[in-house]
Amino acid sequence: MTTPYDERLAALQGAGRLPSVVAGVALGGACTWTGCVSVLPDAPELSVGSAYRIGSITKTLTAVLVLQLRDEGRLDLTDPVGRFVPETGYAPVTLRQLLSHTGGLQSEPAGSWWERVEGGSFDALMAANDGSGRVASAGELYHYSNLGFALLGEVVARLRGASWWEVVQQRLLGPLGMSATSYRTPRDHAPGRSVDHFAHTLTAEPHADTGAMAPAGQLWSTVADLLRWADFLAAGHPDVLAVETLAEMAAPADDDVDAYGLGLRRLQVGERTWIGHTGSMPGFQASLFVDRATRDAVVALADATTGLRPELVPATLTGLLPAPAASRWTPSSSPVPGEVASLLGLWFWGNTGFGFEWIDGELVARDLRTAELHERFVAGPDGWLGTEGYHRGERLLVRRGPAQEVASLECATFVYTRTPYAPGVSIPGGHPA
């Protein structure tokens, strides 16, 4: 039996062009629904129990570990991080500022894109990030920093005398029964994918071990484990963290930043405040939020680099926002023909941009301002024929340059070019009435 939750999840899949997405909803702390939509041709066995990378939801675990140490009297949130990691170039920044992203650190560590390469040691991370990359003074403004949570993870490791991951296992996953949450890629997992915007084909994304950056976004998990974590963020656990400390974490950390607490994001939807986090890694997006007043929670995990819009998931799945009007999306089942590949991408009619895509063996043009369908063409013996839109019944002609490159597309005097027309140049063709 199809439920409203199933329909909303299907709409999110279609609107986001998601190869797969799994989700769960809890009401009053109890799981009431889970669902899965998958169109992955190479992973037909995916289910709601499969593991996905959770990206920056990992930060909420790191933050809880820091607050555990605070509650034990091992540190104070006003302590500078240099008290525990003296070699860092950001030594004066306080732990509170790192937790709330107000320390002025740059968003990403120097060097290669850390999410896509095998990570190195903490010493190497510090050597490459000496403090010269800061974007603001400590406490000056909110600026999201992945690098800051690598520092927090190192604080935890040094004070506990174990690796960050070992501490996560011992002090969080074990007491909460989160046995499906892992550091390395589990056996039953969704394969990370990126969707080509115009060709609708899938590209494999890397599953890198991020090394010293792991406390910022390394982990894999499942819907069931994350619903358990979401309920912990609302109700606490005597062996992990008191509910009063979680309330402190969930409160705005700065008078000027209502959208972030101490390692937790805040979403205001109508009269309800949701706390949790979004996440992304190459090939994955994630959303975890809970209403602490009601213990209602929503989790969604997608097998796509972009498309989910995770901050809208709680309101969409619970019906607080209307689900997007979208039909089921499927990737292209075969490679794009060579003669078609050169027609895809960005084209301009005058100064108006259109994206030409390959969908189910048809050439489709969308208005970039609205994403609405503008034209649809099919290949025939005499070239491309319009089947929907203003150009229905008209032929689309491919004009080539001196080297036989595609120079422009023309249909009934409408000329589409790769760059906008220069100022003062008349635009050929009429305008749809």
BABA-329737 format. One record per residue (C-alpha): chain; x, y, z. Coordinates in steps of 0.001 Angstrom, whole numbers. Each point is the difference from the previous one (the first is absolute). Layout:
// BABA-329737
  chaine        x        y        z
       A        X        Y        Z
...
//
This chain:
// BABA-329737
  chaine        x        y        z
       A        0        0        0
       A     1380     3367    -1045
       A       82     2638     2715
       A      394     3793     -222
       A     3590     -525     1156
       A      656    -2288    -2979
       A    -1463     2562    -2374
       A     2125     2802     1464
       A     3150    -2101     -194
       A     -749     -843    -3630
       A     -424     3712     -721
       A     3366      768     1604
       A     1608    -2724    -2123
       A    -1445     1370    -3223
       A      673     3656      737
       A     3574     -659     1088
       A      886    -2564    -2683
       A     1139    -2341     2751
       A     1282    -3457    -1006
       A    -1186    -1218     3390
       A    -1406     1475     3188
       A    -1036    -1597     3286
       A    -1826     1702     2836
       A    -1704     -506     3329
       A    -2397     1901     2228
       A     -414     -354     3767
       A    -2898     1450     1991
       A      427      436     3728
       A     3280    -1899     -137
       A    -1415    -3109    -1736
       A      702     -855    -3631
       A    -3295      109    -1898
       A     1124     -246    -3644
       A     2998     -787    -2174
       A      281       61    -3764
       A     2385     -547    -2891
       A      -14     1108    -3637
       A     2837    -1315    -2157
       A      556      133    -3756
       A     3657    -1045      136
       A      537    -2575    -2758
       A     3169    -1338     1676
       A    -1439     -283     3531
       A    -3537    -1423     -261
       A      253    -1568     3464
       A      119     3334     1875
       A    -2467      267     2862
       A     -840     2261     2905
       A     2558    -1987     1999
       A     2900      837    -2334
       A     2771     2305     1217
       A      672     3454    -1438
       A     2686     2555      747
       A    -1344     2616     2393
       A     2553     2780     -531
       A     -231     2821     2510
       A    -2539    -1767     2189
       A     3289    -1462     1289
       A      643     3408     1585
       A    -2887     -500     2411
       A     1777    -3070     1413
       A     3253     1931      347
       A    -1825     2812     1783
       A    -1610    -2389     2490
       A     3443    -1439      818
       A     1277     3510      767
       A    -2971      740     2257
       A      553    -3297     1819
       A     3499     1194      894
       A    -1378     3358     1113
       A    -2565    -1660     2264
       A     2792    -2128     1518
       A     1996     3134      801
       A     2804     -921    -2412
       A     -365     3225    -1974
       A    -1963     3229     -209
       A    -1586     1299    -3177
       A     1798     3311      554
       A     3351    -1791     -171
       A     2120      878    -3022
       A      599    -2998    -2218
       A     3721      664      370
       A     -201    -1252     3588
       A     -475    -3510    -1406
       A     1527      329    -3479
       A     2805     2522      486
       A     1459     -493    -3477
       A    -3089     1340    -1803
       A      129     3354    -1732
       A    -3440      707     1472
       A     1054     -381     3641
       A    -1995     2996     1397
       A    -3342    -1173    -1402
       A    -2255    -1398     2730
       A    -1711    -3357      -53
       A    -3371     1748       71
       A      948     1967    -3091
       A     1075    -3167    -1805
       A    -3264    -1726      919
       A    -2075     2960    -1190
       A     2084      787    -3115
       A      848     3481     1270
       A     3773     -497      319
       A      845     1700    -3300
       A     1574    -3128    -1519
       A     -201     -584    -3733
       A    -2667    -2454    -1109
       A     2340    -2623    -1478
       A     3570    -1074      742
       A     2732     1046    -2391
       A      953    -2481    -2697
       A    -2031    -2440    -2060
       A    -3737     -299      502
       A       58    -1986     3258
       A    -3273    -1838     -648
       A     1341    -1577    -3200
       A     3533    -1074      937
       A     1518    -2389     2522
       A      608     2016     3155
       A     3299      358     1790
       A     1146      371     3582
       A     -949     2771     2384
       A     3613     1243      -44
       A     -179      377    -3778
       A    -3331     1796      301
       A     1448     2501     2468
       A     3101      561    -2108
       A    -2170      936    -2973
       A    -2313     2226     2054
       A     2085     2400     2072
       A    -2720     2572      652
       A      722     2213    -2987
       A    -3196    -1115    -1723
       A    -2386     1465     2578
       A    -2857     2086    -1407
       A     -930     2010     3112
       A     1034      717     3561
       A    -1148    -2449     2644
       A    -3570      805      996
       A     -488     2531    -2815
       A    -2515    -1915    -2086
       A    -1506    -3394     -815
       A     1985    -1841    -2658
       A     -481    -3742     -368
       A     3292    -1864      365
       A      727    -3669     -584
       A     3564      616     1160
       A    -1257     1094     3420
       A    -1560    -3404      659
       A     3246    -1771     -876
       A     1524     2000     2871
       A    -2851     -962     2327
       A      435    -3669     -867
       A     3679      246      865
       A     -849     1592     3362
       A    -2245    -2989      750
       A     2660    -2496    -1064
       A     2740     1566     2125
       A    -2094      319     3139
       A    -1359    -3564     -305
       A     3308    -1554    -1006
       A    -1545    -1798    -2966
       A     -830      748    -3620
       A    -3082     2080     -738
       A    -1710    -3013    -1587
       A      751    -2236     2971
       A    -1576     2584     2289
       A    -3066      231    -2249
       A     -443    -3769      220
       A      545     -254     3740
       A    -1874     3032     1243
       A    -2787      479    -2571
       A     -774    -2916    -2287
       A      313    -2693     2633
       A    -2230     1547     2671
       A    -2613     1021    -2593
       A      -29    -3330    -1847
       A      977     1578    -3330
       A     1664    -3129    -1389
       A     -552      914    -3669
       A     2018     3235      147
       A     3548     -444    -1293
       A     3208     1782     -938
       A      817    -2039    -3081
       A    -2258     -924    -2897
       A    -2332    -2788     1196
       A     -932    -3001    -2133
       A    -3637     1004     -534
       A      379     3565    -1184
       A    -1285     2338    -2650
       A     2618      832    -2646
       A      747     3723     -152
       A    -1128     1516    -3288
       A      -55     3348    -1767
       A    -2672      756    -2604
       A      957     1764    -3220
       A    -2341     2970     -206
       A     -497     -173    -3760
       A      631    -3635     -949
       A    -1741    -1539     3063
       A     2794    -2566      261
       A     1616    -1166     3253
       A     3632      418     1003
       A     1583    -1934     2872
       A     1279     2147     2875
       A     2920     -910     2316
       A     -415    -1420     3525
       A     3146     1523     1484
       A     1341     -536     3508
       A      319     3650     1045
       A     2621     -620     2677
       A      475     2931     2364
       A    -3123     1661    -1416
       A    -2196    -2964     1000
       A    -1658     1773     2996
       A    -1518     2432    -2520
       A    -1727    -2473    -2324
       A     1281    -3571     -291
       A    -2728    -2300     1256
       A    -2489    -2410    -1599
       A    -3349     -842     1573
       A    -3556    -1211     -538
       A    -3472     1439      465
       A     -598    -2103     3119
       A     3250     1028     1690
       A     -547     3666     -829
       A    -3561        3     1332
       A     1485    -1388     3214
       A     2577     2820      -11
       A    -2678     2611     -691
       A    -2034    -1174     2972
       A     3103      141     2184
       A      445     3655    -1024
       A    -3505      634     1317
       A     -174    -2211     3090
       A     3620     -599     1021
       A     1432    -3188     1473
       A     1404     -538     3505
       A     3152    -1677    -1339
       A      643     2562    -2732
       A    -1187     3550      736
       A    -2612     1664     2178
       A    -3063     1526    -1590
       A      903     3362     1577
       A     3321       48    -1845
       A    -1737     -888    -3257
       A    -2350     2938      552
       A     3073     2215      353
       A     1384    -1358    -3266
       A    -3309      585    -1768
       A     -322     3639     1056
       A     1357     2757    -2284
       A     3708      320      755
       A      162     3635    -1071
       A    -2531     2829      175
       A      620      739    -3668
       A     -169    -3627    -1177
       A    -3335    -1634      765
       A      598    -2826    -2451
       A     2824    -1757     1877
       A      634    -1171     3524
       A     2968    -2010     1307
       A      568    -2517    -2778
       A    -3710      -50     -855
       A    -1939     1749    -2742
       A    -3353     1611      726
       A    -2947      177    -2413
       A    -3093     2073      651
       A    -3064    -1275    -1867
       A    -3167     1765     1028
       A     -256     -242     3776
       A     2351    -2983      209
       A     3748        4      600
       A     1921    -2971    -1359
       A     3594     -719      983
       A     2495    -2350    -1601
       A     2217      314    -3059
       A      271     -392    -3732
       A     2819    -1889    -1670
       A     1707     -495    -3324
       A     2922    -1954    -1371
       A      851     -886    -3607
       A    -2938    -2097    -1154
       A    -2120      524     3112
       A    -2315     2402     1808
       A    -1645     -389     3381
       A    -2514     1683     2283
       A     -696     -652     3687
       A    -2255     2215     2107
       A    -2110     -392     3127
       A    -2567     2188     1723
       A     1232     -230     3577
       A    -3368     1081     1405
       A    -1882    -2922    -1586
       A     2830    -2470     -811
       A    -1275      -99    -3583
       A     2957     -692    -2287
       A      756     -270    -3713
       A     2992    -1638    -1692
       A      755     -179    -3728
       A     3068    -1367    -1789
       A      619      388    -3732
       A     2447    -1565    -2407
       A      790     3195    -1925
       A     2540     2798      299
       A    -2729     2631     -396
       A    -3777      194     -337
       A    -1498     -814     3391
       A     -150     3486     1613
       A      325    -1601     3464
       A    -1067     3080     1948
       A    -3492     -328    -1522
       A     -424    -3708      776
       A    -1621      285     3472
       A    -2705     2402    -1131
       A     -607    -1887    -3258
       A     -266    -3531     1390
       A    -2230     1069     2903
       A    -2287     2005    -2293
       A      855     3408     1460
       A     1071      972    -3520
       A    -1576    -1301    -3211
       A     2012    -2684    -1753
       A     1523     1082    -3328
       A    -2036     -822    -3074
       A     2248    -2575    -1634
       A     -313    -3394    -1608
       A     2345    -2936      526
       A     3439      640    -1450
       A     2197    -2673    -1559
       A     3558      372    -1324
       A      844     -486    -3640
       A      136    -3739     -620
       A     2691      177    -2694
       A     2870     2311     -945
       A     -960     3184    -1802
       A      562     -390    -3775
       A     3038     1905    -1210
       A    -1987     2224    -2346
       A    -2314      919     2873
       A     2701      762     2570
       A     1121     3072    -1927
       A    -3543     1441      163
       A     -364     -212     3769
       A      690     2740     2494
       A     -578     3726      202
       A    -1458     1881    -2975
       A    -1285     3560     -303
       A    -2818     1487    -2003
       A     1043     3623      160
       A      849      503     3662
       A    -2342    -2722     1239
       A     1625    -3215     1137
       A    -1264    -3517     -699
       A     1365    -3360     1042
       A     -170    -2715    -2661
       A     -272    -3446     1616
       A     -199    -3622    -1210
       A    -3004    -1751     1578
       A    -1350    -3372    -1101
       A     1387      346    -3507
       A    -1311     3540     -494
       A     1644     3408      -76
       A    -1688     2228     2583
       A      547     3734      513
       A     -760     1578     3381
       A     -215     3664      908
       A     2841      615     2475
       A    -2039     2610     1884
       A    -2882    -2311      824
       A     1252    -3542     -822
       A    -3237     -404    -1991
       A      -69    -1964    -3227
       A      409     2322    -2986
       A      331    -2344    -2962
       A      259    -3723     -737
       A     1578    -1494    -3141
       A      348    -3541    -1344
       A     2473    -1255    -2584
       A    -1401    -1064    -3348
       A     1205     -782    -3520
       A      -54     3714     -851
       A     1633     1245     3201
       A    -1519     1240     3250
       A    -3770      582      115
       A    -1794     2007     2678
       A    -2664    -2021     1849
       A     -909     2327     2891
       A      225     3723      636
       A      -26     3009    -2284
       A     2085    -1878    -2589
       A    -2343    -2972     -293
       A       64    -1248    -3598
       A     3041     2122     -884
       A     3452    -1296     -910
       A     3015      765     2176
       A     3024      566    -2218
       A     3572     -518     1195
       A     2316     2673    -1437
       A     3705     -851      -88
       A     3134     2117     -147
       A     3112     -273    -2191
       A     1356    -2942     2030
       A    -3399    -1748      -28
       A     -571     1001     3617
       A    -3573      751     1054
       A     -216     3785     -262
       A    -3715      595      537
       A    -3459    -1551      -29
       A    -2791     1491    -2086
       A    -3724     -638       -6
       A    -2455     2143    -1990
       A     2428     2975      105
       A      625     -421     3744
       A     3785     -204      324
       A     1583    -1561     3109
       A     3679      779      646
       A     2489    -1000     2694
       A      450     3611     1149
       A    -2554     2805      363
       A     -320     2468    -2816
       A     2206     3045      316
       A    -1730     3276      990
       A    -1505     1773    -2959
       A     -267    -3098    -2174
       A    -3541     -754    -1173
       A    -1463    -3339     1097
       A    -1203    -2190    -2880
       A    -3333    -1650      260
       A    -3371      836     1450
       A    -1196     -365     3552
       A    -2534    -2557     1206
       A    -3346     1685      440
//
